[in-house]
Amino acid sequence: MRRRRPGAGRALRGVGLTEAERYLELGLRLGRHVDGLVDAYYGPAELKEQVDAEEIVDAWLLAGHADALAAGLPDGWLRDQVRACATYARVLAGEPISYADEVEACYGVRPERTPVSVYEEVHAELDELLPGSGSLFERRQAWRDAHLVDGEHAVPVMTELLPILRECAASLVELPAGERATIEAVRGEPWWAFNYYQGGLESRIAMNVDIPTTGLDLIHVTAHEVYPGHHTERAVKERRLLRDGGRVEEGIQLVPAPQALLSEGIAELGPELAIGTDARAALYRVLERHGIRPDPDLDERIAAALEKLGTASVDVALMIHEDGASSDEAERYLERWRLATPEQAVHGVRFVTSPTWRGYAITYTAGERLCRAYVDGEPARFERLLTEHVRVGELVAPH
């Protein structure tokens, strides 16, 4: 965690700002404590310039001002985000908050351990699906190795997938004119891929080519990060909420906030809803042109089973932050139950111990589960997730 020296007793200005602008100011000030905490900012430029020119504001002071701001807000989406900021400020300030309490306060969902019996059932399913001989781990790796794509080919393949996936996204929601996404290769990051939303309806997608990736992975990650995932959601909401609706609070994306859980849920569920039979065939033809020849029926069944092992990331976060388990113990857990390679396990532990991302593991599995239950096969509900500020509580509550 990279912290700069706080300004001693510095008062927050905030005079004349709207409540939404005070939220942006709060988020930007928190972001100066930890690199990457502000996922994206495309609100008023002068507000960011002001915060960038300040000394760092003490985290305790930020927590107090977040509490004061939340107290004056009506029950709703914005208050949920501000309360998450208050919690994260307290974590930064060193308040002894349990990891589970921190995650629940930030994302609106309490992390829970998955019984190993669930993983045993998935392993039994994979044992039936995976071809070849040897241990389950060896067969899983042999299947994956047979489908791996060289890192240098990942970005060209993803770029060719974009137009097909864009049409899929357009079947779910009207895309704003002028939206645009580009993809580039990066190395040495704790994540697999990242959408750097630039504002102005543009995204820059960074693909971590250090992580071995299959052809199916490339379809999934492109859909997750671009169409109908993160880029689609942010461009649509920037147009409808910020530009057309004057909802200034849409101008910041914060990592430790309920907004992030919804965003990951949308990105995980969206491809399943958007990609029809014809589009899927077109996507596979792109892979084939690059010499990637999966067995669609079998490989998709294997991939679907492997996805059920994703909750192991939440397990190891709880092991480390609640139980005091070592990184080695957590890595062994991922190798055993997620069938991860040692390198993948190191990446997984690095992610849940990053100051920025320590609580984020829950957003993928819980976000997808809650969004799936809310949408319940109705495209209009998914369109609402893409176009409105929906609260996590609305997904949790019966509808």
C-alpha positions as CSV (number, residue, x, y, z in Angstrom):
1,M,0.0,0.0,0.0
2,R,1.6,3.2,-1.1
3,R,0.6,6.1,1.3
4,R,1.6,9.7,1.0
5,R,2.1,11.9,4.0
6,P,-1.3,13.2,5.2
7,G,-2.0,16.9,5.8
8,A,-2.2,17.4,9.5
9,G,-5.7,18.4,10.5
10,R,-6.5,19.7,7.1
11,A,-10.2,20.6,6.7
12,L,-12.2,19.5,3.7
13,R,-13.3,22.4,1.6
14,G,-16.5,21.1,-0.1
15,V,-18.1,24.5,0.3
16,G,-20.8,25.0,-2.4
17,L,-20.5,21.5,-3.7
18,T,-23.6,19.3,-4.3
19,E,-23.9,16.1,-2.4
20,A,-22.9,14.2,-5.5
21,E,-19.8,16.3,-6.0
22,R,-18.8,15.8,-2.3
23,Y,-19.0,12.1,-3.0
24,L,-16.6,12.5,-6.0
25,E,-14.3,14.6,-3.8
26,L,-14.4,12.0,-1.1
27,G,-13.6,9.2,-3.5
28,L,-10.7,11.1,-5.1
29,R,-9.2,11.8,-1.7
30,L,-9.4,8.2,-0.7
31,G,-7.8,7.3,-4.0
32,R,-4.7,9.3,-3.1
33,H,-4.0,6.9,-0.2
34,V,-4.0,3.7,-2.3
35,D,-3.0,3.4,-6.0
36,G,-5.8,2.0,-8.1
37,L,-8.6,2.6,-5.6
38,V,-10.2,4.9,-8.1
39,D,-11.0,2.5,-11.0
40,A,-12.1,5.4,-13.3
41,Y,-12.9,9.1,-13.0
42,Y,-14.7,11.1,-15.6
43,G,-16.5,13.7,-13.5
44,P,-15.7,17.4,-13.4
45,A,-12.1,17.9,-14.2
46,E,-11.7,20.9,-11.9
47,L,-12.6,18.7,-8.9
48,K,-9.9,16.3,-9.7
49,E,-7.4,19.1,-10.3
50,Q,-8.2,20.5,-6.9
51,V,-7.8,17.2,-5.1
52,D,-4.6,16.4,-6.9
53,A,-3.1,19.7,-5.8
54,E,-3.9,19.1,-2.1
55,E,-1.9,17.5,0.6
56,I,-3.2,14.0,1.5
57,V,-6.2,14.2,3.8
58,D,-6.0,12.0,6.9
59,A,-8.1,8.8,6.6
60,W,-9.8,9.4,10.0
61,L,-10.9,12.8,8.8
62,L,-12.2,11.3,5.5
63,A,-14.2,8.7,7.5
64,G,-15.8,11.4,9.6
65,H,-16.8,13.4,6.6
66,A,-18.1,10.3,4.9
67,D,-20.3,9.7,7.9
68,A,-21.5,13.2,7.8
69,L,-22.3,13.1,4.1
70,A,-24.1,9.8,4.5
71,A,-26.2,11.1,7.4
72,G,-27.6,13.8,5.2
73,L,-28.4,11.6,2.2
74,P,-31.8,9.8,1.6
75,D,-31.8,6.0,1.7
76,G,-30.5,5.1,-1.8
77,W,-27.7,4.2,-4.2
78,L,-25.5,7.2,-3.4
79,R,-25.7,6.6,0.4
80,D,-24.7,3.0,-0.2
81,Q,-21.5,4.2,-2.0
82,V,-20.7,6.8,0.7
83,R,-21.0,4.3,3.5
84,A,-18.6,2.0,1.7
85,C,-16.2,4.9,1.5
86,A,-16.5,5.5,5.3
87,T,-15.7,1.9,6.0
88,Y,-12.7,1.8,3.7
89,A,-11.4,5.1,5.2
90,R,-11.6,3.4,8.6
91,V,-9.6,0.4,7.3
92,L,-7.0,2.8,6.0
93,A,-6.9,4.6,9.3
94,G,-6.2,1.3,11.1
95,E,-9.5,0.7,12.8
96,P,-9.7,-3.0,13.8
97,I,-12.5,-4.2,11.5
98,S,-12.8,-7.9,10.7
99,Y,-12.3,-8.8,7.1
100,A,-15.8,-10.2,6.8
101,D,-17.3,-7.0,8.3
102,E,-15.1,-4.9,5.9
103,V,-16.3,-6.8,2.8
104,E,-19.9,-6.7,3.8
105,A,-19.8,-3.0,4.6
106,C,-18.1,-2.2,1.3
107,Y,-20.1,-4.5,-1.0
108,G,-23.3,-5.3,0.7
109,V,-22.7,-9.0,0.8
110,R,-21.0,-11.0,3.6
111,P,-18.3,-13.4,2.5
112,E,-18.9,-17.0,3.3
113,R,-16.7,-20.1,3.0
114,T,-17.8,-22.7,0.4
115,P,-17.8,-26.2,1.9
116,V,-15.2,-28.4,0.4
117,S,-18.0,-30.9,-0.4
118,V,-19.0,-28.5,-3.2
119,Y,-15.6,-28.7,-4.7
120,E,-15.5,-32.5,-4.3
121,E,-18.7,-32.6,-6.4
122,V,-17.3,-30.4,-9.1
123,H,-14.1,-32.5,-9.1
124,A,-16.3,-35.6,-9.6
125,E,-18.0,-33.8,-12.5
126,L,-14.7,-32.9,-14.1
127,D,-13.5,-36.4,-13.6
128,E,-16.2,-37.5,-16.0
129,L,-15.6,-34.7,-18.5
130,L,-11.9,-34.4,-18.8
131,P,-10.3,-36.8,-21.3
132,G,-7.0,-38.7,-20.9
133,S,-5.3,-40.4,-18.0
134,G,-3.5,-39.4,-14.8
135,S,-4.7,-37.4,-11.9
136,L,-7.5,-34.9,-12.1
137,F,-5.0,-32.0,-11.9
138,E,-2.9,-33.5,-14.6
139,R,-5.8,-34.0,-17.0
140,R,-7.2,-30.5,-16.3
141,Q,-3.7,-29.1,-17.1
142,A,-3.4,-31.3,-20.2
143,W,-6.8,-30.1,-21.4
144,R,-5.8,-26.5,-20.7
145,D,-2.4,-26.8,-22.3
146,A,-3.9,-28.2,-25.5
147,H,-6.0,-25.0,-25.8
148,L,-3.5,-22.4,-24.7
149,V,-2.9,-19.3,-26.9
150,D,0.5,-17.7,-27.1
151,G,0.4,-14.3,-25.3
152,E,1.4,-12.5,-28.5
153,H,-1.7,-13.8,-30.3
154,A,-4.2,-12.8,-27.5
155,V,-4.7,-9.2,-28.4
156,P,-5.1,-9.8,-32.2
157,V,-7.7,-12.5,-31.5
158,M,-9.6,-10.3,-29.0
159,T,-9.6,-7.4,-31.4
160,E,-11.3,-9.6,-34.1
161,L,-13.9,-10.8,-31.5
162,L,-15.0,-7.3,-30.8
163,P,-17.3,-6.6,-33.7
164,I,-19.2,-9.8,-33.2
165,L,-19.6,-9.2,-29.5
166,R,-20.6,-5.6,-30.1
167,E,-23.6,-6.8,-32.1
168,C,-24.5,-9.1,-29.3
169,A,-24.4,-6.2,-26.8
170,A,-26.5,-4.1,-29.1
171,S,-29.2,-6.7,-28.9
172,L,-29.5,-6.1,-25.2
173,V,-29.2,-2.3,-25.0
174,E,-28.8,0.7,-27.3
175,L,-25.1,1.6,-27.4
176,P,-24.2,5.3,-27.5
177,A,-22.9,6.7,-30.7
178,G,-19.1,7.1,-30.6
179,E,-18.3,4.5,-27.9
180,R,-15.0,2.8,-28.5
181,A,-12.7,0.2,-27.0
182,T,-9.1,-0.7,-27.7
183,I,-7.0,-3.6,-26.3
184,E,-3.3,-3.8,-25.4
185,A,-1.0,-6.4,-23.9
186,V,0.6,-5.8,-20.4
187,R,2.7,-7.9,-18.0
188,G,3.4,-8.1,-14.3
189,E,-0.1,-7.4,-13.0
190,P,-2.1,-9.2,-10.2
191,W,-5.2,-9.4,-12.4
192,W,-6.0,-11.2,-15.7
193,A,-7.5,-8.2,-17.6
194,F,-8.5,-4.7,-16.7
195,N,-10.8,-2.1,-18.2
196,Y,-9.4,1.4,-17.9
197,Y,-12.5,3.4,-18.7
198,Q,-11.3,6.7,-20.0
199,G,-14.6,8.6,-20.0
200,G,-15.8,10.1,-23.2
201,L,-17.3,6.7,-24.0
202,E,-13.9,5.1,-24.5
203,S,-12.2,2.2,-22.8
204,R,-8.6,0.9,-22.9
205,I,-8.5,-2.8,-22.1
206,A,-5.2,-4.1,-20.7
207,M,-4.7,-7.9,-21.2
208,N,-2.2,-9.6,-18.9
209,V,-0.4,-11.9,-21.3
210,D,1.6,-13.4,-18.4
211,I,-1.4,-15.5,-17.5
212,P,-1.9,-18.6,-19.7
213,T,-5.1,-18.1,-21.6
214,T,-7.2,-20.5,-23.8
215,G,-9.4,-19.6,-26.8
216,L,-12.5,-19.9,-24.7
217,D,-10.9,-17.6,-22.1
218,L,-10.3,-15.0,-24.8
219,I,-14.0,-15.0,-25.7
220,H,-15.0,-14.8,-22.1
221,V,-12.6,-12.0,-21.1
222,T,-13.4,-9.9,-24.2
223,A,-17.1,-10.2,-23.5
224,H,-16.5,-9.5,-19.8
225,E,-14.3,-6.4,-20.3
226,V,-16.0,-4.9,-23.4
227,Y,-19.3,-6.2,-24.9
228,P,-21.6,-6.6,-23.1
229,G,-19.5,-6.2,-19.9
230,H,-17.7,-3.3,-18.3
231,H,-17.2,-1.0,-21.3
232,T,-20.8,-1.4,-22.4
233,E,-22.1,-0.6,-18.9
234,R,-19.9,2.4,-18.4
235,A,-20.4,3.9,-21.8
236,V,-24.2,3.5,-21.5
237,K,-24.4,4.9,-18.0
238,E,-22.0,7.8,-18.9
239,R,-24.4,8.8,-21.7
240,R,-27.7,8.2,-20.0
241,L,-27.0,9.0,-16.3
242,L,-24.1,11.5,-16.4
243,R,-24.5,13.4,-19.7
244,D,-28.2,13.2,-20.3
245,G,-29.4,12.8,-16.7
246,G,-27.0,15.1,-14.8
247,R,-26.1,12.3,-12.4
248,V,-22.7,13.6,-11.5
249,E,-22.1,10.7,-9.0
250,E,-21.7,8.4,-12.1
251,G,-18.4,10.1,-12.8
252,I,-16.3,7.9,-10.5
253,Q,-15.8,4.2,-10.2
254,L,-14.4,3.0,-6.9
255,V,-13.0,-0.4,-6.2
256,P,-14.3,-0.9,-2.6
257,A,-18.0,0.0,-3.3
258,P,-21.3,-1.8,-4.0
259,Q,-21.2,-0.3,-7.5
260,A,-18.2,-2.7,-8.3
261,L,-20.1,-5.8,-7.2
262,L,-23.0,-4.9,-9.6
263,S,-20.5,-4.2,-12.4
264,E,-18.8,-7.5,-12.0
265,G,-22.1,-9.3,-11.9
266,I,-23.2,-7.7,-15.1
267,A,-19.9,-8.5,-16.8
268,E,-20.1,-12.2,-15.7
269,L,-23.8,-12.7,-16.6
270,G,-24.0,-10.6,-19.7
271,P,-22.2,-12.9,-22.2
272,E,-24.6,-15.8,-21.4
273,L,-27.6,-13.5,-22.2
274,A,-26.2,-11.8,-25.2
275,I,-24.3,-14.5,-27.2
276,G,-26.8,-16.5,-29.3
277,T,-26.1,-19.6,-31.4
278,D,-25.1,-17.7,-34.6
279,A,-22.8,-15.3,-32.7
280,R,-21.2,-18.2,-30.9
281,A,-20.4,-19.9,-34.2
282,A,-18.9,-16.7,-35.6
283,L,-16.7,-16.3,-32.5
284,Y,-15.4,-19.9,-32.9
285,R,-14.7,-19.1,-36.6
286,V,-12.4,-16.3,-35.4
287,L,-10.6,-18.7,-33.1
288,E,-10.2,-21.2,-36.0
289,R,-8.7,-18.6,-38.3
290,H,-5.9,-18.2,-35.6
291,G,-5.3,-22.0,-35.4
292,I,-7.4,-22.4,-32.2
293,R,-9.8,-25.4,-32.6
294,P,-11.8,-26.1,-29.4
295,D,-14.4,-28.7,-29.1
296,P,-17.4,-26.4,-28.4
297,D,-19.7,-28.8,-26.7
298,L,-17.2,-30.5,-24.4
299,D,-15.0,-27.5,-23.7
300,E,-17.9,-25.3,-22.7
301,R,-19.1,-28.0,-20.3
302,I,-15.7,-28.2,-18.8
303,A,-15.4,-24.4,-18.6
304,A,-18.8,-24.2,-16.9
305,A,-17.7,-26.8,-14.3
306,L,-14.4,-25.0,-13.6
307,E,-16.3,-21.7,-13.0
308,K,-17.9,-23.4,-10.0
309,L,-14.5,-23.5,-8.4
310,G,-14.2,-19.7,-8.4
311,T,-15.4,-19.2,-4.9
312,A,-12.1,-20.7,-3.7
313,S,-10.7,-17.2,-4.0
314,V,-13.1,-16.0,-1.3
315,D,-12.1,-19.0,0.8
316,V,-8.4,-18.1,0.7
317,A,-9.1,-14.4,1.4
318,L,-10.9,-15.5,4.6
319,M,-8.2,-18.0,5.4
320,I,-5.5,-15.2,5.2
321,H,-7.4,-12.2,6.6
322,E,-9.6,-14.0,9.2
323,D,-7.6,-17.1,10.2
324,G,-4.1,-15.8,9.8
325,A,-3.1,-18.5,7.2
326,S,0.1,-18.1,5.4
327,S,0.5,-17.4,1.7
328,D,1.9,-20.9,1.2
329,E,-1.2,-22.4,2.9
330,A,-3.5,-20.4,0.7
331,E,-1.6,-21.3,-2.4
332,R,-1.8,-25.0,-1.6
333,Y,-5.6,-24.6,-1.1
334,L,-6.0,-23.1,-4.6
335,E,-3.8,-25.8,-6.1
336,R,-5.9,-28.5,-4.5
337,W,-9.5,-27.2,-4.8
338,R,-9.3,-24.8,-7.8
339,L,-6.9,-27.2,-9.6
340,A,-4.6,-24.2,-10.1
341,T,-0.9,-24.4,-11.1
342,P,1.6,-23.0,-8.7
343,E,1.9,-19.9,-10.8
344,Q,-1.8,-19.4,-10.9
345,A,-2.0,-19.9,-7.1
346,V,0.6,-17.2,-6.6
347,H,-1.4,-14.8,-8.8
348,G,-4.6,-15.7,-6.8
349,V,-3.0,-15.0,-3.4
350,R,-1.3,-11.9,-4.7
351,F,-4.7,-10.6,-5.7
352,V,-6.5,-11.1,-2.4
353,T,-3.5,-9.6,-0.4
354,S,-3.2,-6.5,-2.6
355,P,-4.2,-3.4,-0.6
356,T,-6.4,-2.3,-3.5
357,W,-8.1,-5.7,-4.3
358,R,-8.1,-7.5,-0.9
359,G,-11.9,-7.5,-0.7
360,Y,-12.7,-7.7,-4.4
361,A,-12.8,-11.5,-4.8
362,I,-16.4,-11.6,-3.7
363,T,-17.6,-9.3,-6.5
364,Y,-17.3,-12.0,-9.2
365,T,-19.1,-14.9,-7.7
366,A,-21.6,-13.0,-5.5
367,G,-22.2,-10.4,-8.2
368,E,-23.0,-13.0,-10.8
369,R,-25.2,-15.0,-8.5
370,L,-27.2,-11.9,-7.4
371,C,-27.5,-10.5,-10.9
372,R,-28.6,-13.9,-12.2
373,A,-31.3,-14.2,-9.6
374,Y,-32.5,-10.7,-10.2
375,V,-32.7,-11.0,-14.0
376,D,-34.2,-14.4,-13.9
377,G,-34.0,-14.7,-17.7
378,E,-35.8,-11.4,-18.4
379,P,-33.8,-9.2,-20.8
380,A,-35.6,-6.0,-19.6
381,R,-34.1,-6.6,-16.1
382,F,-30.6,-7.0,-17.4
383,E,-31.1,-3.8,-19.5
384,R,-32.1,-2.0,-16.2
385,L,-28.8,-3.2,-14.7
386,L,-26.9,-1.6,-17.6
387,T,-28.8,1.7,-17.6
388,E,-29.7,2.5,-14.0
389,H,-28.1,2.8,-10.5
390,V,-29.5,-0.4,-9.0
391,R,-28.7,-1.1,-5.4
392,V,-27.2,-4.4,-4.1
393,G,-30.1,-4.5,-1.7
394,E,-32.5,-4.7,-4.5
395,L,-30.8,-7.8,-5.8
396,V,-30.7,-9.4,-2.3
397,A,-34.4,-8.6,-1.5
398,P,-37.2,-10.7,-3.1
399,H,-38.7,-9.2,-6.2
